[in-house]
Amino acid sequence: MEKNVVLSARDIEVKFRVRNRVLKAIRGVSLDLYDGETLAIVGESGSGKSVFTKTFTGMLDSNGSVSKGEIIFEGRNLLEIKNDKVWESVRGKKIATIFQDPMTSLNPVRTIGYQIIEVIMKHQGETKEKAKKIAIELMDRVGIPDAAGRFDEYPFQYSGGMRQRIVIAIALACRPKILICDEPTTALDVTIQAQIIKLIKDLQQEYKFTTVYITHDLGVVANVADKVAVMYSGQIVEYGTVDDIFYRPKHPYTWALLSSLPQLGVPGRDLYAITGTPPSLYDEVIGDAFAPRNPYAMQIDFEEEPPFFQVSQTHRAKTWLLDPRAPKVEPPLEIRGLHERLMSIVSEGGNYNG
């Protein structure tokens, strides 16, 4: 059964003015979010992942602006909202964000309990007494031991993993339709990462929200995603189901990311690394932005931007290698049979994200 589209972004372009120069951070990105699904947006640092999703909540830095496109949510173009008061009816209440460092999201001089009930009272209109009851229930739900006893403690009295659980509780206090998780486990150790990822998955099943994961960790993606968007230099270059991306990838940049998975390392051999650096987005990008780093690049990659080629109903990729006139190129040896190799890791008691 086909799911409903809850948010539709079309041809988004974002520019930043930096020292009298203009940087085009997002270059014509289109994407749909579906009800109850998890979309992972992956790519190297600086590829535009966080900037793109900040347009959903009007949280671009003051020197940034959306110069083109539309974002339709609940029948309204979010990019037409110019008033902070109107944004408050969307941001947090209907589209919530969990950031990677909980200490930047929590007020160090306010108690944990106060910070949760403040959100509940503001967005749900509950009394202070009812808000406290809901807050303690939420704290318990996200795994805070002795929630009532720890209600009046401060953020510094909580560990990093516990603070992240509180941030999740605050994000869910308004029962949002969309939850954006911006590298939510980066600052945590591997064991706590796994707990937080499982918590978000369990809460999603319970509350039925749509999740957007922003990450550079493909191991996390394999564990959580239904769909995956691969970003490079401000564009989505490949999009598909998690199976499409992991087992039938088509873009050379996706091949490179998958080849870099540490789980695929062989003892005594160096891990694969992508050579070179992304292009400067202060200048117009000619052709395929990945071409200078792409060992499979053809002359046309340096001259003309590729269109999206439809691989299947769920899968598309922005590479000239999919043009019928292009030579047939096989994915690198490192990622052939990736499905079987990942399955063997799981069967041996491991997991995708190490």
BADRENKE-672122 format. One line per field, with one value per residue (C-alpha): residue number from 1; residue in one letter; x, y, z. Coordinates in steps of 0.1 Angstrom, whole numbers, plus 5000, padded with zeros to 4 digits. Layout:
nr: (NUM  ...);
rest: (a  ...);
east: (X  ...);
north: (Y  ...);
up: (Z  ...);
***
This chain:
nr: (1  2  3  4  5  6  7  8  9  10  11  12  13  14  15  16  17  18  19  20  21  22  23  24  25  26  27  28  29  30  31  32  33  34  35  36  37  38  39  40  41  42  43  44  45  46  47  48  49  50  51  52  53  54  55  56  57  58  59  60  61  62  63  64  65  66  67  68  69  70  71  72  73  74  75  76  77  78  79  80  81  82  83  84  85  86  87  88  89  90  91  92  93  94  95  96  97  98  99  100  101  102  103  104  105  106  107  108  109  110  111  112  113  114  115  116  117  118  119  120  121  122  123  124  125  126  127  128  129  130  131  132  133  134  135  136  137  138  139  140  141  142  143  144  145  146  147  148  149  150  151  152  153  154  155  156  157  158  159  160  161  162  163  164  165  166  167  168  169  170  171  172  173  174  175  176  177  178  179  180  181  182  183  184  185  186  187  188  189  190  191  192  193  194  195  196  197  198  199  200  201  202  203  204  205  206  207  208  209  210  211  212  213  214  215  216  217  218  219  220  221  222  223  224  225  226  227  228  229  230  231  232  233  234  235  236  237  238  239  240  241  242  243  244  245  246  247  248  249  250  251  252  253  254  255  256  257  258  259  260  261  262  263  264  265  266  267  268  269  270  271  272  273  274  275  276  277  278  279  280  281  282  283  284  285  286  287  288  289  290  291  292  293  294  295  296  297  298  299  300  301  302  303  304  305  306  307  308  309  310  311  312  313  314  315  316  317  318  319  320  321  322  323  324  325  326  327  328  329  330  331  332  333  334  335  336  337  338  339  340  341  342  343  344  345  346  347  348  349  350  351  352  353  354);
rest: (m  e  k  n  v  v  l  s  a  r  d  i  e  v  k  f  r  v  r  n  r  v  l  k  a  i  r  g  v  s  l  d  l  y  d  g  e  t  l  a  i  v  g  e  s  g  s  g  k  s  v  f  t  k  t  f  t  g  m  l  d  s  n  g  s  v  s  k  g  e  i  i  f  e  g  r  n  l  l  e  i  k  n  d  k  v  w  e  s  v  r  g  k  k  i  a  t  i  f  q  d  p  m  t  s  l  n  p  v  r  t  i  g  y  q  i  i  e  v  i  m  k  h  q  g  e  t  k  e  k  a  k  k  i  a  i  e  l  m  d  r  v  g  i  p  d  a  a  g  r  f  d  e  y  p  f  q  y  s  g  g  m  r  q  r  i  v  i  a  i  a  l  a  c  r  p  k  i  l  i  c  d  e  p  t  t  a  l  d  v  t  i  q  a  q  i  i  k  l  i  k  d  l  q  q  e  y  k  f  t  t  v  y  i  t  h  d  l  g  v  v  a  n  v  a  d  k  v  a  v  m  y  s  g  q  i  v  e  y  g  t  v  d  d  i  f  y  r  p  k  h  p  y  t  w  a  l  l  s  s  l  p  q  l  g  v  p  g  r  d  l  y  a  i  t  g  t  p  p  s  l  y  d  e  v  i  g  d  a  f  a  p  r  n  p  y  a  m  q  i  d  f  e  e  e  p  p  f  f  q  v  s  q  t  h  r  a  k  t  w  l  l  d  p  r  a  p  k  v  e  p  p  l  e  i  r  g  l  h  e  r  l  m  s  i  v  s  e  g  g  n  y  n  g);
east: (5000  5014  5020  5010  5035  5038  5063  5074  5105  5109  5139  5154  5183  5200  5226  5248  5265  5300  5325  5308  5308  5279  5281  5254  5250  5220  5216  5182  5172  5138  5126  5094  5089  5064  5041  5058  5089  5126  5147  5185  5204  5240  5272  5305  5307  5298  5276  5245  5226  5219  5214  5188  5167  5170  5148  5120  5120  5131  5164  5190  5217  5210  5233  5215  5183  5163  5166  5144  5119  5090  5084  5048  5037  5000  4989  5011  5044  5067  5090  5063  5064  5082  5069  5087  5053  5039  5071  5065  5033  5054  5089  5090  5053  5049  5085  5110  5148  5173  5208  5241  5252  5225  5243  5237  5200  5195  5197  5224  5207  5172  5162  5155  5118  5113  5126  5102  5071  5079  5075  5043  5026  5036  5026  4998  4983  4984  4984  5017  5004  4993  5025  5046  5027  5032  5069  5076  5058  5080  5112  5102  5093  5127  5145  5154  5156  5136  5122  5102  5133  5155  5129  5145  5181  5202  5217  5253  5239  5231  5255  5257  5234  5209  5210  5203  5173  5160  5164  5144  5117  5115  5113  5084  5065  5045  5039  5055  5046  5083  5114  5147  5177  5208  5238  5220  5246  5279  5291  5282  5301  5291  5270  5250  5246  5229  5206  5196  5190  5168  5149  5141  5130  5107  5092  5086  5066  5046  5040  5039  5060  5082  5120  5148  5183  5212  5244  5278  5277  5264  5262  5235  5217  5216  5201  5173  5164  5136  5148  5183  5193  5230  5241  5273  5282  5247  5228  5211  5231  5213  5180  5164  5153  5180  5183  5188  5216  5234  5230  5224  5242  5247  5266  5304  5302  5278  5303  5331  5311  5302  5338  5348  5327  5351  5332  5345  5381  5406  5433  5467  5452  5445  5409  5396  5396  5381  5408  5406  5382  5347  5346  5342  5305  5315  5321  5297  5301  5306  5295  5293  5307  5322  5341  5376  5375  5358  5381  5353  5348  5343  5348  5312  5314  5336  5314  5277  5257  5241  5203  5186  5183  5155  5169  5136  5104  5121  5157  5173  5209  5225  5254  5263  5273  5236  5233  5227  5257  5281  5305  5295  5313  5310  5310  5344  5354  5352  5314  5305  5285  5280  5246  5261  5290  5268  5244  5274  5284  5248  5247  5280  5264  5276  5256  5258  5271  5298);
north: (5000  5034  5057  5094  5121  5142  5168  5176  5197  5208  5223  5238  5262  5277  5304  5319  5353  5349  5379  5395  5362  5339  5302  5280  5253  5235  5231  5221  5194  5176  5151  5136  5123  5095  5089  5067  5060  5066  5085  5086  5115  5105  5121  5137  5167  5198  5180  5200  5174  5196  5228  5211  5199  5233  5247  5225  5245  5279  5275  5286  5309  5346  5349  5321  5321  5298  5314  5290  5262  5252  5230  5218  5206  5203  5221  5251  5263  5266  5289  5316  5318  5350  5354  5337  5334  5314  5293  5283  5266  5243  5242  5218  5213  5195  5192  5185  5182  5163  5176  5158  5175  5175  5202  5227  5219  5220  5250  5243  5266  5251  5218  5189  5188  5225  5223  5195  5210  5244  5228  5209  5240  5261  5238  5217  5243  5220  5232  5230  5200  5180  5190  5176  5143  5141  5150  5123  5097  5108  5106  5071  5062  5073  5052  5076  5055  5070  5097  5114  5115  5130  5155  5184  5177  5197  5187  5184  5157  5135  5115  5122  5093  5103  5139  5127  5108  5140  5158  5130  5134  5171  5166  5141  5162  5177  5145  5159  5144  5146  5140  5152  5134  5154  5130  5121  5096  5111  5122  5089  5056  5026  5009  5041  5047  5014  5021  5056  5042  5014  5039  5062  5031  5019  5054  5058  5025  5037  5073  5068  5098  5101  5102  5119  5107  5129  5109  5101  5067  5041  5015  5036  5038  5001  4997  5024  5035  5026  5051  5067  5099  5103  5139  5153  5190  5203  5178  5144  5121  5088  5079  5046  5020  5009  4977  4997  5017  4989  4961  4978  5012  5030  5062  5061  5084  5058  5031  5051  5056  5019  5009  5030  5010  4999  4966  4956  4961  4933  4928  4940  4962  4999  5009  5025  5063  5087  5108  5145  5170  5183  5214  5249  5259  5296  5288  5274  5236  5225  5189  5163  5177  5143  5140  5151  5124  5097  5070  5061  5097  5102  5134  5144  5143  5174  5192  5186  5179  5145  5141  5117  5082  5060  5026  5012  5025  5032  5040  5068  5080  5112  5097  5095  5059  5050  5066  5038  5051  5048  5019  4992  4996  4972  4983  4980  4946  4960  4962  4932  4907  4934  4919  4885  4900  4922  4893  4872  4900  4899  4860  4861  4882  4916  4945  4969  4997  4978);
up: (5000  4990  5019  5020  5014  5045  5032  4997  4988  4953  4935  4967  4964  4994  4993  5020  5018  5033  5033  5002  4983  4977  4984  4969  4996  4981  4944  4932  4957  4955  4980  4994  5030  5035  5065  5091  5071  5080  5055  5059  5043  5040  5027  5038  5061  5041  5016  5026  5048  5078  5057  5036  5065  5084  5056  5069  5102  5091  5110  5085  5098  5094  5064  5046  5025  5003  4969  4950  4954  4977  5007  5010  5044  5054  5023  5029  5014  5044  5025  5025  5063  5073  5109  5138  5156  5127  5125  5162  5151  5129  5145  5175  5175  5141  5129  5157  5156  5178  5174  5179  5211  5238  5258  5231  5232  5270  5292  5318  5345  5342  5356  5333  5344  5338  5303  5294  5310  5294  5260  5269  5284  5255  5226  5243  5266  5296  5332  5351  5371  5341  5322  5350  5349  5311  5315  5340  5318  5289  5309  5320  5284  5271  5297  5325  5357  5387  5365  5392  5415  5388  5376  5394  5385  5361  5328  5343  5366  5336  5315  5277  5268  5295  5282  5247  5260  5275  5242  5226  5253  5247  5209  5214  5239  5212  5192  5160  5126  5115  5137  5123  5139  5131  5139  5172  5183  5171  5206  5222  5226  5205  5232  5240  5202  5198  5227  5213  5178  5192  5214  5184  5163  5192  5197  5160  5159  5190  5179  5141  5132  5101  5108  5089  5099  5090  5092  5076  5093  5068  5096  5113  5079  5075  5109  5107  5072  5048  5021  5016  4999  4991  4991  4975  4970  4977  4956  4960  4937  4944  4961  4968  4993  5018  4998  4965  4980  4999  4974  4940  4942  4909  4916  4919  4950  4967  4957  4974  5006  5008  5001  5031  5056  5084  5088  5054  5063  5059  5086  5074  5046  5046  5047  5015  5014  4989  4974  4968  4982  4972  4949  4962  4961  4958  4921  4896  4893  4858  4849  4877  4910  4918  4885  4898  4925  4903  4889  4864  4851  4814  4794  4796  4834  4833  4808  4815  4847  4845  4848  4872  4855  4868  4877  4891  4905  4938  4927  4907  4904  4889  4869  4832  4838  4835  4801  4775  4755  4785  4788  4812  4845  4874  4911  4928  4942  4978  4977  4955  4975  5002  5011  5020  5039  5060  5067  5079  5103  5118  5119  5138  5165  5153  5138  5109  5129  5147);
***
